[in-house]
Amino acid sequence: MITAIVNFKLPAEIDARKANDLFKSSAPKYRAMKGLVRKYYLFDDHNRIGGGVYLWKSRADADAVYTPQWKAYIAERYGAPPDIRYFETSVVVDNESDKILADAA
């Protein structure tokens, strides 16, 4: 599995409520997305950073979404291009399902 952490600078006019509204309006786009296991939206008011943490089945699945068009959409929507960092994720502790998921990576 792959974890991608996506961050982007936020303009001053996007407060917590506005960020929440923007996040909720984009969330349906990620439902049933090929290879996406889970997504968390992030908002840091103090540092003016928004973003997401994505858990993907593979790097190829992530790369299929983080296209130049997607990056342009993020830049237009939030006012800055995204920074994306990728991490190999070989073990996930899921307390909700009471499981430890181990990838054979």
KOLTIMAR-577743 format. One record per atom (N, C-alpha, C): residue in one letter; atom name; x, y, z. Coordinates in steps of 0.1 Angstrom, whole numbers, plus 5000, padded with zeros to 4 digits. Example, Ala and Ser with C-alpha at 12.3 -4.5 7.8 and 13.67 -1.06 7.14 Angstrom:
BEGIN
{type: a | atom: N | u: 5132 | v: 4943 | w: 5078} $
{type: a | atom: CA | u: 5123 | v: 4955 | w: 5078} $
{type: a | atom: C | u: 5132 | v: 4967 | w: 5078} $
{type: s | atom: N | u: 5128 | v: 4978 | w: 5071} $
{type: s | atom: CA | u: 5137 | v: 4989 | w: 5071} $
{type: s | atom: C | u: 5129 | v: 5000 | w: 5079} $
REM end
This chain:
BEGIN
{type: m | atom: N | u: 5008 | v: 4988 | w: 5000} $
{type: m | atom: CA | u: 5000 | v: 5000 | w: 5000} $
{type: m | atom: C | u: 5009 | v: 5012 | w: 5000} $
{type: i | atom: N | u: 5003 | v: 5023 | w: 4996} $
{type: i | atom: CA | u: 5010 | v: 5036 | w: 4995} $
{type: i | atom: C | u: 5001 | v: 5046 | w: 5003} $
{type: t | atom: N | u: 5008 | v: 5054 | w: 5011} $
{type: t | atom: CA | u: 5002 | v: 5066 | w: 5017} $
{type: t | atom: C | u: 5007 | v: 5078 | w: 5010} $
{type: a | atom: N | u: 4998 | v: 5087 | w: 5006} $
{type: a | atom: CA | u: 5002 | v: 5099 | w: 5000} $
{type: a | atom: C | u: 4997 | v: 5111 | w: 5009} $
{type: i | atom: N | u: 5006 | v: 5120 | w: 5012} $
{type: i | atom: CA | u: 5002 | v: 5131 | w: 5020} $
{type: i | atom: C | u: 5003 | v: 5143 | w: 5010} $
{type: v | atom: N | u: 4992 | v: 5150 | w: 5009} $
{type: v | atom: CA | u: 4990 | v: 5161 | w: 4999} $
{type: v | atom: C | u: 4988 | v: 5173 | w: 5008} $
{type: n | atom: N | u: 4996 | v: 5184 | w: 5006} $
{type: n | atom: CA | u: 4994 | v: 5197 | w: 5012} $
{type: n | atom: C | u: 4994 | v: 5208 | w: 5002} $
{type: f | atom: N | u: 4987 | v: 5219 | w: 5006} $
{type: f | atom: CA | u: 4987 | v: 5231 | w: 4998} $
{type: f | atom: C | u: 4984 | v: 5243 | w: 5007} $
{type: k | atom: N | u: 4990 | v: 5254 | w: 5004} $
{type: k | atom: CA | u: 4988 | v: 5266 | w: 5011} $
{type: k | atom: C | u: 4974 | v: 5271 | w: 5009} $
{type: l | atom: N | u: 4968 | v: 5276 | w: 5019} $
{type: l | atom: CA | u: 4954 | v: 5282 | w: 5018} $
{type: l | atom: C | u: 4954 | v: 5297 | w: 5018} $
{type: p | atom: N | u: 4945 | v: 5303 | w: 5011} $
{type: p | atom: CA | u: 4944 | v: 5318 | w: 5012} $
{type: p | atom: C | u: 4937 | v: 5321 | w: 5025} $
{type: a | atom: N | u: 4939 | v: 5333 | w: 5029} $
{type: a | atom: CA | u: 4933 | v: 5338 | w: 5042} $
{type: a | atom: C | u: 4918 | v: 5337 | w: 5043} $
{type: e | atom: N | u: 4911 | v: 5338 | w: 5032} $
{type: e | atom: CA | u: 4896 | v: 5338 | w: 5032} $
{type: e | atom: C | u: 4891 | v: 5324 | w: 5034} $
{type: i | atom: N | u: 4899 | v: 5313 | w: 5034} $
{type: i | atom: CA | u: 4894 | v: 5300 | w: 5037} $
{type: i | atom: C | u: 4896 | v: 5297 | w: 5051} $
{type: d | atom: N | u: 4885 | v: 5298 | w: 5059} $
{type: d | atom: CA | u: 4885 | v: 5295 | w: 5073} $
{type: d | atom: C | u: 4880 | v: 5280 | w: 5075} $
{type: a | atom: N | u: 4879 | v: 5276 | w: 5087} $
{type: a | atom: CA | u: 4876 | v: 5262 | w: 5090} $
{type: a | atom: C | u: 4862 | v: 5258 | w: 5083} $
{type: r | atom: N | u: 4852 | v: 5267 | w: 5084} $
{type: r | atom: CA | u: 4839 | v: 5264 | w: 5079} $
{type: r | atom: C | u: 4840 | v: 5263 | w: 5064} $
{type: k | atom: N | u: 4846 | v: 5273 | w: 5057} $
{type: k | atom: CA | u: 4847 | v: 5273 | w: 5043} $
{type: k | atom: C | u: 4855 | v: 5260 | w: 5038} $
{type: a | atom: N | u: 4866 | v: 5257 | w: 5045} $
{type: a | atom: CA | u: 4874 | v: 5245 | w: 5042} $
{type: a | atom: C | u: 4865 | v: 5232 | w: 5043} $
{type: n | atom: N | u: 4857 | v: 5231 | w: 5054} $
{type: n | atom: CA | u: 4848 | v: 5220 | w: 5055} $
{type: n | atom: C | u: 4838 | v: 5219 | w: 5044} $
{type: d | atom: N | u: 4833 | v: 5230 | w: 5040} $
{type: d | atom: CA | u: 4823 | v: 5230 | w: 5029} $
{type: d | atom: C | u: 4830 | v: 5226 | w: 5016} $
{type: l | atom: N | u: 4842 | v: 5231 | w: 5013} $
{type: l | atom: CA | u: 4849 | v: 5227 | w: 5001} $
{type: l | atom: C | u: 4852 | v: 5212 | w: 5001} $
{type: f | atom: N | u: 4857 | v: 5207 | w: 5013} $
{type: f | atom: CA | u: 4860 | v: 5193 | w: 5014} $
{type: f | atom: C | u: 4848 | v: 5184 | w: 5012} $
{type: k | atom: N | u: 4837 | v: 5188 | w: 5019} $
{type: k | atom: CA | u: 4825 | v: 5180 | w: 5018} $
{type: k | atom: C | u: 4820 | v: 5179 | w: 5003} $
{type: s | atom: N | u: 4821 | v: 5191 | w: 4996} $
{type: s | atom: CA | u: 4816 | v: 5191 | w: 4982} $
{type: s | atom: C | u: 4825 | v: 5182 | w: 4973} $
{type: s | atom: N | u: 4838 | v: 5181 | w: 4976} $
{type: s | atom: CA | u: 4846 | v: 5172 | w: 4968} $
{type: s | atom: C | u: 4846 | v: 5158 | w: 4972} $
{type: a | atom: N | u: 4842 | v: 5155 | w: 4984} $
{type: a | atom: CA | u: 4843 | v: 5141 | w: 4989} $
{type: a | atom: C | u: 4836 | v: 5130 | w: 4980} $
{type: p | atom: N | u: 4824 | v: 5133 | w: 4974} $
{type: p | atom: CA | u: 4818 | v: 5123 | w: 4966} $
{type: p | atom: C | u: 4827 | v: 5119 | w: 4954} $
{type: k | atom: N | u: 4836 | v: 5127 | w: 4949} $
{type: k | atom: CA | u: 4844 | v: 5124 | w: 4938} $
{type: k | atom: C | u: 4854 | v: 5112 | w: 4941} $
{type: y | atom: N | u: 4856 | v: 5110 | w: 4954} $
{type: y | atom: CA | u: 4866 | v: 5100 | w: 4959} $
{type: y | atom: C | u: 4859 | v: 5087 | w: 4962} $
{type: r | atom: N | u: 4846 | v: 5087 | w: 4963} $
{type: r | atom: CA | u: 4839 | v: 5074 | w: 4966} $
{type: r | atom: C | u: 4841 | v: 5064 | w: 4955} $
{type: a | atom: N | u: 4844 | v: 5052 | w: 4958} $
{type: a | atom: CA | u: 4845 | v: 5041 | w: 4948} $
{type: a | atom: C | u: 4856 | v: 5044 | w: 4938} $
{type: m | atom: N | u: 4866 | v: 5053 | w: 4942} $
{type: m | atom: CA | u: 4877 | v: 5056 | w: 4933} $
{type: m | atom: C | u: 4886 | v: 5044 | w: 4933} $
{type: k | atom: N | u: 4890 | v: 5040 | w: 4921} $
{type: k | atom: CA | u: 4899 | v: 5028 | w: 4919} $
{type: k | atom: C | u: 4911 | v: 5029 | w: 4928} $
{type: g | atom: N | u: 4913 | v: 5019 | w: 4936} $
{type: g | atom: CA | u: 4925 | v: 5018 | w: 4944} $
{type: g | atom: C | u: 4926 | v: 5026 | w: 4957} $
{type: l | atom: N | u: 4916 | v: 5035 | w: 4959} $
{type: l | atom: CA | u: 4916 | v: 5044 | w: 4971} $
{type: l | atom: C | u: 4910 | v: 5036 | w: 4983} $
{type: v | atom: N | u: 4917 | v: 5034 | w: 4993} $
{type: v | atom: CA | u: 4912 | v: 5027 | w: 5005} $
{type: v | atom: C | u: 4905 | v: 5037 | w: 5014} $
{type: r | atom: N | u: 4912 | v: 5048 | w: 5016} $
{type: r | atom: CA | u: 4906 | v: 5058 | w: 5026} $
{type: r | atom: C | u: 4913 | v: 5072 | w: 5023} $
{type: k | atom: N | u: 4905 | v: 5082 | w: 5026} $
{type: k | atom: CA | u: 4910 | v: 5096 | w: 5025} $
{type: k | atom: C | u: 4906 | v: 5104 | w: 5037} $
{type: y | atom: N | u: 4916 | v: 5111 | w: 5043} $
{type: y | atom: CA | u: 4913 | v: 5121 | w: 5054} $
{type: y | atom: C | u: 4916 | v: 5135 | w: 5049} $
{type: y | atom: N | u: 4907 | v: 5144 | w: 5051} $
{type: y | atom: CA | u: 4909 | v: 5158 | w: 5047} $
{type: y | atom: C | u: 4916 | v: 5165 | w: 5059} $
{type: l | atom: N | u: 4926 | v: 5174 | w: 5056} $
{type: l | atom: CA | u: 4934 | v: 5181 | w: 5066} $
{type: l | atom: C | u: 4932 | v: 5196 | w: 5065} $
{type: f | atom: N | u: 4931 | v: 5202 | w: 5077} $
{type: f | atom: CA | u: 4930 | v: 5217 | w: 5077} $
{type: f | atom: C | u: 4938 | v: 5222 | w: 5089} $
{type: d | atom: N | u: 4948 | v: 5231 | w: 5086} $
{type: d | atom: CA | u: 4957 | v: 5237 | w: 5096} $
{type: d | atom: C | u: 4955 | v: 5252 | w: 5096} $
{type: d | atom: N | u: 4946 | v: 5257 | w: 5104} $
{type: d | atom: CA | u: 4944 | v: 5272 | w: 5104} $
{type: d | atom: C | u: 4956 | v: 5280 | w: 5107} $
{type: h | atom: N | u: 4963 | v: 5276 | w: 5117} $
{type: h | atom: CA | u: 4975 | v: 5283 | w: 5121} $
{type: h | atom: C | u: 4985 | v: 5285 | w: 5110} $
{type: n | atom: N | u: 4988 | v: 5274 | w: 5103} $
{type: n | atom: CA | u: 4999 | v: 5275 | w: 5092} $
{type: n | atom: C | u: 4993 | v: 5277 | w: 5079} $
{type: r | atom: N | u: 4979 | v: 5278 | w: 5078} $
{type: r | atom: CA | u: 4972 | v: 5281 | w: 5065} $
{type: r | atom: C | u: 4975 | v: 5270 | w: 5055} $
{type: i | atom: N | u: 4974 | v: 5257 | w: 5059} $
{type: i | atom: CA | u: 4976 | v: 5245 | w: 5051} $
{type: i | atom: C | u: 4964 | v: 5237 | w: 5050} $
{type: g | atom: N | u: 4960 | v: 5232 | w: 5039} $
{type: g | atom: CA | u: 4950 | v: 5222 | w: 5037} $
{type: g | atom: C | u: 4956 | v: 5210 | w: 5030} $
{type: g | atom: N | u: 4948 | v: 5200 | w: 5029} $
{type: g | atom: CA | u: 4953 | v: 5188 | w: 5022} $
{type: g | atom: C | u: 4946 | v: 5175 | w: 5025} $
{type: g | atom: N | u: 4953 | v: 5164 | w: 5023} $
{type: g | atom: CA | u: 4946 | v: 5151 | w: 5026} $
{type: g | atom: C | u: 4957 | v: 5141 | w: 5028} $
{type: v | atom: N | u: 4953 | v: 5130 | w: 5035} $
{type: v | atom: CA | u: 4961 | v: 5118 | w: 5036} $
{type: v | atom: C | u: 4953 | v: 5107 | w: 5029} $
{type: y | atom: N | u: 4959 | v: 5101 | w: 5020} $
{type: y | atom: CA | u: 4953 | v: 5091 | w: 5011} $
{type: y | atom: C | u: 4960 | v: 5077 | w: 5014} $
{type: l | atom: N | u: 4952 | v: 5067 | w: 5015} $
{type: l | atom: CA | u: 4958 | v: 5053 | w: 5016} $
{type: l | atom: C | u: 4953 | v: 5047 | w: 5003} $
{type: w | atom: N | u: 4963 | v: 5043 | w: 4995} $
{type: w | atom: CA | u: 4961 | v: 5037 | w: 4981} $
{type: w | atom: C | u: 4966 | v: 5022 | w: 4981} $
{type: k | atom: N | u: 4960 | v: 5014 | w: 4973} $
{type: k | atom: CA | u: 4964 | v: 5000 | w: 4971} $
{type: k | atom: C | u: 4977 | v: 5000 | w: 4964} $
{type: s | atom: N | u: 4980 | v: 5009 | w: 4956} $
{type: s | atom: CA | u: 4993 | v: 5009 | w: 4948} $
{type: s | atom: C | u: 4997 | v: 5023 | w: 4944} $
{type: r | atom: N | u: 5010 | v: 5025 | w: 4941} $
{type: r | atom: CA | u: 5014 | v: 5038 | w: 4936} $
{type: r | atom: C | u: 5008 | v: 5041 | w: 4923} $
{type: a | atom: N | u: 5006 | v: 5031 | w: 4915} $
{type: a | atom: CA | u: 4999 | v: 5033 | w: 4901} $
{type: a | atom: C | u: 4985 | v: 5039 | w: 4903} $
{type: d | atom: N | u: 4978 | v: 5034 | w: 4913} $
{type: d | atom: CA | u: 4965 | v: 5039 | w: 4916} $
{type: d | atom: C | u: 4966 | v: 5054 | w: 4919} $
{type: a | atom: N | u: 4975 | v: 5058 | w: 4928} $
{type: a | atom: CA | u: 4977 | v: 5072 | w: 4932} $
{type: a | atom: C | u: 4981 | v: 5080 | w: 4920} $
{type: d | atom: N | u: 4990 | v: 5075 | w: 4912} $
{type: d | atom: CA | u: 4995 | v: 5083 | w: 4900} $
{type: d | atom: C | u: 4984 | v: 5085 | w: 4890} $
{type: a | atom: N | u: 4974 | v: 5076 | w: 4889} $
{type: a | atom: CA | u: 4963 | v: 5077 | w: 4880} $
{type: a | atom: C | u: 4954 | v: 5089 | w: 4884} $
{type: v | atom: N | u: 4955 | v: 5093 | w: 4896} $
{type: v | atom: CA | u: 4946 | v: 5104 | w: 4901} $
{type: v | atom: C | u: 4954 | v: 5117 | w: 4901} $
{type: y | atom: N | u: 4967 | v: 5117 | w: 4905} $
{type: y | atom: CA | u: 4974 | v: 5129 | w: 4906} $
{type: y | atom: C | u: 4980 | v: 5133 | w: 4893} $
{type: t | atom: N | u: 4972 | v: 5136 | w: 4884} $
{type: t | atom: CA | u: 4975 | v: 5140 | w: 4870} $
{type: t | atom: C | u: 4978 | v: 5155 | w: 4870} $
{type: p | atom: N | u: 4984 | v: 5160 | w: 4859} $
{type: p | atom: CA | u: 4985 | v: 5175 | w: 4858} $
{type: p | atom: C | u: 4971 | v: 5182 | w: 4859} $
{type: q | atom: N | u: 4961 | v: 5176 | w: 4854} $
{type: q | atom: CA | u: 4948 | v: 5182 | w: 4854} $
{type: q | atom: C | u: 4943 | v: 5182 | w: 4869} $
{type: w | atom: N | u: 4945 | v: 5172 | w: 4876} $
{type: w | atom: CA | u: 4941 | v: 5172 | w: 4891} $
{type: w | atom: C | u: 4949 | v: 5182 | w: 4898} $
{type: k | atom: N | u: 4962 | v: 5183 | w: 4896} $
{type: k | atom: CA | u: 4970 | v: 5194 | w: 4903} $
{type: k | atom: C | u: 4965 | v: 5208 | w: 4899} $
{type: a | atom: N | u: 4961 | v: 5210 | w: 4887} $
{type: a | atom: CA | u: 4956 | v: 5223 | w: 4882} $
{type: a | atom: C | u: 4942 | v: 5226 | w: 4889} $
{type: y | atom: N | u: 4934 | v: 5215 | w: 4891} $
{type: y | atom: CA | u: 4921 | v: 5217 | w: 4898} $
{type: y | atom: C | u: 4924 | v: 5221 | w: 4912} $
{type: i | atom: N | u: 4933 | v: 5215 | w: 4919} $
{type: i | atom: CA | u: 4936 | v: 5218 | w: 4933} $
{type: i | atom: C | u: 4941 | v: 5233 | w: 4934} $
{type: a | atom: N | u: 4950 | v: 5236 | w: 4925} $
{type: a | atom: CA | u: 4955 | v: 5250 | w: 4925} $
{type: a | atom: C | u: 4945 | v: 5260 | w: 4923} $
{type: e | atom: N | u: 4935 | v: 5257 | w: 4914} $
{type: e | atom: CA | u: 4924 | v: 5267 | w: 4911} $
{type: e | atom: C | u: 4915 | v: 5267 | w: 4923} $
{type: r | atom: N | u: 4912 | v: 5256 | w: 4928} $
{type: r | atom: CA | u: 4902 | v: 5255 | w: 4939} $
{type: r | atom: C | u: 4907 | v: 5261 | w: 4952} $
{type: y | atom: N | u: 4919 | v: 5259 | w: 4955} $
{type: y | atom: CA | u: 4925 | v: 5264 | w: 4968} $
{type: y | atom: C | u: 4935 | v: 5275 | w: 4968} $
{type: g | atom: N | u: 4939 | v: 5278 | w: 4956} $
{type: g | atom: CA | u: 4948 | v: 5290 | w: 4954} $
{type: g | atom: C | u: 4963 | v: 5286 | w: 4954} $
{type: a | atom: N | u: 4966 | v: 5274 | w: 4954} $
{type: a | atom: CA | u: 4981 | v: 5270 | w: 4954} $
{type: a | atom: C | u: 4982 | v: 5255 | w: 4949} $
{type: p | atom: N | u: 4993 | v: 5252 | w: 4942} $
{type: p | atom: CA | u: 4995 | v: 5239 | w: 4937} $
{type: p | atom: C | u: 4998 | v: 5229 | w: 4949} $
{type: p | atom: N | u: 4994 | v: 5217 | w: 4948} $
{type: p | atom: CA | u: 4997 | v: 5207 | w: 4958} $
{type: p | atom: C | u: 5011 | v: 5202 | w: 4959} $
{type: d | atom: N | u: 5016 | v: 5199 | w: 4971} $
{type: d | atom: CA | u: 5028 | v: 5192 | w: 4973} $
{type: d | atom: C | u: 5024 | v: 5178 | w: 4977} $
{type: i | atom: N | u: 5030 | v: 5167 | w: 4970} $
{type: i | atom: CA | u: 5026 | v: 5154 | w: 4973} $
{type: i | atom: C | u: 5038 | v: 5146 | w: 4977} $
{type: r | atom: N | u: 5037 | v: 5139 | w: 4988} $
{type: r | atom: CA | u: 5047 | v: 5130 | w: 4993} $
{type: r | atom: C | u: 5042 | v: 5116 | w: 4994} $
{type: y | atom: N | u: 5050 | v: 5106 | w: 4990} $
{type: y | atom: CA | u: 5045 | v: 5092 | w: 4990} $
{type: y | atom: C | u: 5053 | v: 5084 | w: 5000} $
{type: f | atom: N | u: 5046 | v: 5075 | w: 5006} $
{type: f | atom: CA | u: 5053 | v: 5066 | w: 5016} $
{type: f | atom: C | u: 5048 | v: 5051 | w: 5014} $
{type: e | atom: N | u: 5057 | v: 5042 | w: 5014} $
{type: e | atom: CA | u: 5054 | v: 5028 | w: 5015} $
{type: e | atom: C | u: 5047 | v: 5025 | w: 5028} $
{type: t | atom: N | u: 5036 | v: 5018 | w: 5027} $
{type: t | atom: CA | u: 5028 | v: 5016 | w: 5039} $
{type: t | atom: C | u: 5026 | v: 5001 | w: 5040} $
{type: s | atom: N | u: 5034 | v: 4994 | w: 5048} $
{type: s | atom: CA | u: 5034 | v: 4980 | w: 5048} $
{type: s | atom: C | u: 5025 | v: 4974 | w: 5059} $
{type: v | atom: N | u: 5022 | v: 4982 | w: 5070} $
{type: v | atom: CA | u: 5013 | v: 4978 | w: 5081} $
{type: v | atom: C | u: 5004 | v: 4989 | w: 5085} $
{type: v | atom: N | u: 4991 | v: 4985 | w: 5086} $
{type: v | atom: CA | u: 4981 | v: 4995 | w: 5091} $
{type: v | atom: C | u: 4974 | v: 4989 | w: 5103} $
{type: v | atom: N | u: 4973 | v: 4996 | w: 5114} $
{type: v | atom: CA | u: 4965 | v: 4992 | w: 5125} $
{type: v | atom: C | u: 4951 | v: 4998 | w: 5124} $
{type: d | atom: N | u: 4941 | v: 4990 | w: 5122} $
{type: d | atom: CA | u: 4927 | v: 4995 | w: 5121} $
{type: d | atom: C | u: 4919 | v: 4991 | w: 5133} $
{type: n | atom: N | u: 4918 | v: 5001 | w: 5143} $
{type: n | atom: CA | u: 4911 | v: 4998 | w: 5155} $
{type: n | atom: C | u: 4896 | v: 4996 | w: 5154} $
{type: e | atom: N | u: 4891 | v: 5003 | w: 5143} $
{type: e | atom: CA | u: 4876 | v: 5002 | w: 5141} $
{type: e | atom: C | u: 4872 | v: 4987 | w: 5137} $
{type: s | atom: N | u: 4881 | v: 4981 | w: 5129} $
{type: s | atom: CA | u: 4878 | v: 4967 | w: 5124} $
{type: s | atom: C | u: 4885 | v: 4957 | w: 5133} $
{type: d | atom: N | u: 4893 | v: 4962 | w: 5143} $
{type: d | atom: CA | u: 4901 | v: 4953 | w: 5151} $
{type: d | atom: C | u: 4910 | v: 4944 | w: 5143} $
{type: k | atom: N | u: 4917 | v: 4950 | w: 5133} $
{type: k | atom: CA | u: 4925 | v: 4943 | w: 5124} $
{type: k | atom: C | u: 4939 | v: 4950 | w: 5123} $
{type: i | atom: N | u: 4949 | v: 4942 | w: 5120} $
{type: i | atom: CA | u: 4962 | v: 4947 | w: 5116} $
{type: i | atom: C | u: 4963 | v: 4942 | w: 5101} $
{type: l | atom: N | u: 4964 | v: 4952 | w: 5092} $
{type: l | atom: CA | u: 4966 | v: 4949 | w: 5078} $
{type: l | atom: C | u: 4980 | v: 4949 | w: 5074} $
{type: a | atom: N | u: 4985 | v: 4938 | w: 5069} $
{type: a | atom: CA | u: 4999 | v: 4937 | w: 5065} $
{type: a | atom: C | u: 5000 | v: 4935 | w: 5050} $
{type: d | atom: N | u: 5008 | v: 4943 | w: 5043} $
{type: d | atom: CA | u: 5010 | v: 4942 | w: 5029} $
{type: d | atom: C | u: 5022 | v: 4934 | w: 5026} $
{type: a | atom: N | u: 5022 | v: 4926 | w: 5016} $
{type: a | atom: CA | u: 5034 | v: 4918 | w: 5012} $
{type: a | atom: C | u: 5044 | v: 4926 | w: 5004} $
{type: a | atom: N | u: 5045 | v: 4939 | w: 5006} $
{type: a | atom: CA | u: 5054 | v: 4947 | w: 4998} $
{type: a | atom: C | u: 5068 | v: 4944 | w: 5001} $
REM end
